[in-house]
Amino acid sequence: MKKSKLCLALLAAIAVQAPSYAFAEEAEAVEVTAEKTAKEKAAEKEAALKEDEIEVITVGGMRSSEVAAINMKKFANTISDNLSAEEVGALPDQSIAESLERLTGVTGNQDRGRSNTISVRGMGGAYTLTTLNDREIVSSFGSRSVNLSLFPSASIRRAQVYKTARADSLEGGIAGHINMETFKPLEVDKNIRTISATVNSNTLYDDLTSAKEEDAHLFKELTDNDKYGRNLQALVSHHITDDIAVSIGGSFRDDIRYIEGIKNGELVTNMGWLTDWNDDGVNDEIANPASTLSSKKFDIRQESIFAAAQWAPTDDLMVSVDYLTSTYDYTMDMAIMSHWGLASGVSHVDPTMADIDPDTHYVMSGIASVNSLGKWDANVLNNDETEVFGINTKYQLTDDLHLNFDVSRSTADRFYSWRAGNGKYAANMNHYLAFDHYNDEYGFEYLGSEPSDGNAFNPDTYELDQSQLTNVMNNPDLWNFEGLSNGHNFMESEVSAVKFDITWDTEFGIFHQFKVGARYSENTKDHIADSEKYDQNTENWDQISDVDFHALNRTITTKPFQKLTKIKGYDEIFAFNPGQILSDKAEYLPARVMDDADKIESYELEENTTAFYVQTSFAGQWYDGTFGLRYYKTELESSSWQSPFYLTPTDETMNEFELIIGELEWATEKNEYEDILPTLNVNLRLIDDVVIRIGAGKAIIRPSLGDINSSVALNDNGFDENQPTNSRSLGRAGNPYLDPIESKQADISFEYYPTRWDYYALAGFYKDLDGIYETGANYIPAEGMFDQDGNPLALPVTSQVKAEGGTVSGVEFSFRQNLGGITKYLKGFALSGNYMDFYYDAEQDYNPREPGDGPLDRPTELYYQPLGWIDSTYNVALTYDYGGKFNARLNLNQQEYQARPEGDKASVQWPSKNLSLSLRYKVSQSFQVFAQAANLLDEETTSGNLYSDKVGTAHPNFILEQTHRGISWYAGVRANF
């Protein structure tokens, strides 16, 4: 070990004395040497990687980090892409996901205006394995996707995206494997003390507060304290002796985020509401039945502490300990105005405003009336706490025999509380609304209201006399408070693992290394649901609902939908805080009780996995690679309260029903599966600076933990006479017998490295999946009950199933070109970019039906690309960094159509772009300022309609949802001591 540390010190001295070496414009000459053994060639690759790592530590900046990432790619054993911090503890973005999405084929999944999870090669986050220091990390959600916002950027040193598997890496990623590495103090041969502070905001808030003061009260009183978020990060690393080093860091973030949007209902048709525009005797037009306007304000607070210690008592032993704890809490205030009945008002459509396709009768725009306005206000509390701990021991038994022993534990606890209040506003009045789905931006306008006996609209001439309409907004006397809900969800997750690897370096012909290892992990997840609802049937409802809504009025005449400019018409909408109402009325509320519905939604789950592998590494004069086999076995136990269900009519007409839960019984269900996963990676180096990589093997993904439990989450079972009864879902069930998806896959990559800072790469991949996950259903019959069409009533309980798979393939291209080599006027500039195009024949059915269920004329299948899959993505970056005080990066990221989950349903996200600009100026060797702005194109996020149990064709161009987050920015300072 001391020998390796001396090598690091010498390399550091060279980099400090001659930093110009890192930025030389001439290619270094390659010394012709005698033929080397496989073992010597492997050592050369490791030394090259260490040299560029020293450069990042001593020089820093955007260019040195890009050079280090290129070098990691060049000498990797698999097809991969890499991310290196520009300096220790200084990733260039607020979120790790935002940094990773610049890599080839990596997509950031937007959530509330920021990328929190990522996917690789277009296949969605569920198909990607994410690890920390090569260890599995648990998610606080039901899925296996990890919320990267939980990990402060200062704690991450580098990240790798592996696109082909190795036998010595964890199983569980078909699309790829993302590994993040935390800072290790003995890897850096100097003491480090760094601190950074930033402030951030977005233009959506600026628009709200730039109007008149009396109109600046969208939710609660907005002040300048709400305008800016804050982020403080620090890292201290100290070498106590030559053999002992420790590091400790912390992060604090207080973030403000605003999002505005409109969301439409799923498409409806053939429901007896619509007009027969084409005179064929069938009411079959397609239209949107409802729309909701929403404004959301997030207050986010994150606190993290991370630490590491390393001890090398001898040249042969290294003990490393790392620890991270992070809390991620947020509150959300949301105001919603809902308009149900747009489809029933299609009879009021002005034909000159409607675009009716002759084949689909597609109603795109028009005027509709509704007889009341729904009002929802919500207050959400979310508390996430994640803890990661690991001990790693590396022991060199002999010169050629190495032992690696690792123990780790990761926990994640989540408390989620949804408090909502709802009611009707201005009931029994006709409200007229104009809507437009036809353009790129959804149009919606409140035109006014008339009394129930009014006649502003002439159904014979399709004319609306707006002079007869009045504006009744902002009148609390017209508000009918209908109910409060208070839902609590507790999720406790933990994964503990132990693994060992034995590596034998040898010179057995072309084989220079043999490796064997084993791993055992225990993954548990406990979920407790506790939901309460209060309405007019609740004791003390008069006292609970006795709220002065005059005092709670909040005006939004400052155009609350500042960015979605085609949404207009409301002068004032009052908003209230349900959480505050529940707190004020606590003395009148009944005690919280876990009823039967809460119990059957709760569960305990344990998943145990045992794995063994063997792997060999080989190398010749023009090739190297690895071959291995990995065996795994997974055993699952899921326990929950279970019960039979019964549907019974509640009146003589049988138009209303009640779901009866039978006697509860605690039960455990078990499942297990196993397989062998072969992997082969070959790197051909036939020509200097050219690498051809070939990968082949078998990979798996496991189903989401939220889908393999044995619980049932029931829906509200009220009956709507306007909705086909047999289309209503009773709830969502887990499926503990859901098996993993297997993929047989092959990859090839052509890479050219003309200089140490330039490269060009073209890759292709092919995967044959034996299945995909989609929503299926089990139907519960209601004996003696029929729907409005006379069919026997049977209502579905949905769950995830493994459906037919298919093949996927794609191409990737990436490059980095130093523009200074083209002309001296562009010295310091570099252009880099990547592009991924994805092809597939696997499709998901979003309208699953069993034969014989429902009316025969109802569509039974709606096929579209699977959830999370994306057609293509590209990234282009122009970087300026010539080793001086100033460097900058202009980055454009674009994503094509992507199927996204929408609760139990789905939508199609339209193509979106994110243009960002990063600036850094080094005032002195120890002090710098920096800034970044994102979403400079000021684009909204738009989703099209995918799911509908009444339409058998996807309509991605029919706007389902549109949101806007404005232009966000941050600026800060960084000091090194």
C-alpha positions, 0 to 999 in steps of 0.5 A: 500500500505504501508503494502505491501511495508513493506513486500517487505522491510523485504523480501529484508533484508532477501535476503541480509543477507542470500543469500545462502538461494537462492542457498541451495541444500536441498528442503525446508520443507513444513509446514502442516497447517490447511485448508485454504480458497480460498482467503488465497490460492490466497494470498499465491501464490502472496507472493511466487512470490514476494519472488523470485522477491526480490531474482532476485533484490538482488542476480542477475545472470542467476540462480536466474532469472531462479528460478524466471521464474520457480516460475512464471510458478508454481503459474500462473493461465494459461499454461505459460512460463516466462522470467525474467531479470537477473538483473534490466535492463539486459536481456541477449541478444541484442534483446528481441526476442532472449531472448524469443526464449529460451522459450518452443514453442517460435520461433524467426523469422529471418530477416536480420540475427536477430530475430525481431519478434516471434511466439508461438507454431509453428503458426507464428507471425500473430497468436500471440498477443504481448502487452506491460504492457498488452496494445496493441502496434501498428506496423509501418508495415502493419501487427500486428506483432511487431518489438521487436528491437524497444524496448531496453532490458534495459527497459524490466523487465520481459515477459510472454508467455500465451498459454491459454486465460483469459477473462480479457486479450486482444483478438487477439491471437490464438497461444498465448499472449506475454506480456512484462513488463517495469520497475516500480520504486516502485516495487523495494525497493532501488535506482538503477543506472546502465550503460552498454556499448558493442561493436559487430561485425561479422566474415563476415566483418572480412573475407572481410577485411582480404584480400588484401587492394585493394580488400576491396571495396565491396560497399563504402570504408570500414574502421575500423569504419564500423567494430564494432557496439556500444550499450550504455544503462543506467537506473536510478531509485530513490525514492524521498519519500517513496511514490514517485519514478521515473526512466529514462533510455536510449539506443543508438545502432549503429549496422553494419550487413553484409549479402551475398546470392543467390536467384533463380527464381521460378520453371518453366515447360511446357513452350516450352523452355526445352528439352524433356529428357525422349522422351515422346513428352512433354517439361515438365522438371522443372528448375530454370529460373534465379539466383541473387547474392547479398551482403548487408550492413546494418547501423542500428541506434537506440535511445530510451528513457524510463521513469516511475513514481509511486505515492502512496499517500495513502495505497489505491491508486497507480498511475503509468505513463510510457513512451517510445520513440524509433527510429529505422533507417537503411540504406542498400546498396545492390549489385545484379547481375542477370542471366535470362535465365537459363531455356532457357539454359537447352538445354546446360545441360551436361547429366552427370551433370543433375539429372532427376527424372523419374516422375518429370524430375527434372533438378538439375544441369548443364551448361546454357548460358545467353545472358546478365547479369542484374545489380541492385544496391539499396540504402534503407532508413528506418526511424521508430519512435515508441512512447508508453504512458500509465497512470494506476490508481489502487484504493482500494475502500474497503478492498475487492473492487479494481478499475483499470483504464488504458489509453494508446496511441501508435504511429508508423511512418515509412518512407521507401525509395527504390532507385535503378538503373538497366541495362544490362551488356555485352548484346548480348554476350553468358555468360556460367554459371554452377549451382547445386541445388542438394547439401545442398549448392547451387553451382554457377559459372561464367565460362566466355563469348564469342562474339555473333557469338562464338561457344564455346559450341557444342550442339551435344556433350554437350561439352564446350570449356572453352579455347574460353571463356574470362572474360569481367567482370569489363568493364564499357564500356559494361554497358547499364544503363536502369533506376532509381527508387525512391519509397517513402512510408509513414505509420502513425499508432496509437492505443488509448485505455481506459479500466477499471477493477473492482475486488471484493475479496470475500469468496463465497464458492469456489469463491474468486474473481469476475471481470468485465471490459470493453475496447474501442480502436481506431486503425488507419493506413494511408499509402501514396505511391509515386513512381517515375521511370526514363528511356530513355523516361524521359526528360533529360535522357541523363544528368541523365544517364551520369554517369562515371561508370569507377570512380564507379567501385568496385572490389570484388575479395576478394571473396564477398561470403566468407561463401557460398564457392560454389559461385565463378567465378566473378573476379570483379563486379562494384557497384554504389549508386543509392541514390547518383546518384539521389542526384547528378542529382537532377537538371535534375529530374522531380518534384515528382508527385503522379500519379493515381497508387500512389493514388490507392495504398494509403489508410486511415483505422480506426478499432474500437473495444469495449469489455466487460468481466466477470470473476470469480476465484475459489480455493479449497484445491487441485484446483484453476482456472478462468472462464470467458466470453469476448464479442467484436465488431470490426468496420472497415472503409477503405477509398481510391481512387478507379477506374475500370481497363481496359486491352487494346492491344497496337499493332496489334499482341496483344502481348503487352497490357496496363493497363488503370486506369479509373476515380478515386473516393474517396470511403469508405468501411465498415465491422464489426464483433462480437463474445463471447469468453468463457475461462476456466482455471483449475489448479489441485494440487492433489499431492505436487509439481505437477500441472495439468493444463487444459484450454479450450475456444475460441480465435480469430486472426484479419487479418493483417491491411495491408490486410484489406484496400481498396487499390490496389498496381499495378505491372509493367505491361510490357509484356515478350513474354517468360512468359505466359501472363495469369499468370502475376499478375496485382497487389495486392489489400486489402480486407476490408471484411476479417473476423477474424479466430476463434479457438476452443481450449483445452490445458493440462499440467502436471508440476512437481516441485521437488525443487524450482529451478527444474521442468519438464513439458509436455503439449498438445494442440488442436485447431480447426480453422474455416479458414486460410488466403491465397492469392486469386485472382480476374481476369480482362478480356482483351476483344479480347486478347488471350495468346500464347496458344489461351486462352482468356486473364484474368490477376489476381489481388491478395488479401488475402482471408479466406480459409478452416481451419482445426485442429492443435495439438502439444506437448511440453516438458520442464525441468530444472535440477540442476546437482549439486543434482546429483554429487558434481562435477557438483555444479553450473551446470544446464541443461534446455531444451524444445521441441515442435512438431506441427501437422496439417491438415490445408493446404494453396493453394499457386497456387489459381485459379478460374475454367476456368482460364488459360490452362487446363493442368496448375496445379491449386493447390499447397498445403503446410503448411500455412505461418509462421507455423513451424513443430518443434523446440527445445532449450537446455541450459547448465548454470553455476552459483553457486552464485559466480563471474562467470556464463555462458550459452551455448544455442542451438536453432533449428527450423524445416521446416517453410513456409515463406512469400517471397513478394507476394509469399512464400518459405520454410525455411530449418531447422536451428540451432543457437548455442550461448555462454554467459559469465559474470564475476562480478569483484566487487559488482558494476562492471561486464564484459560480452560477447556473441557469436551467430551462432557459428555453422556458418550456412547459412540460406537456403530456398526451393522452394514453390510457382510456378504457373506452378508446382502443387507440392512443391519442398522444397529441390530445393534451392530457396535462401541461405544467410549467416550472419557469426558468430556475437558477442558482449562484454561489461561492466556493472556498478552499482552505 
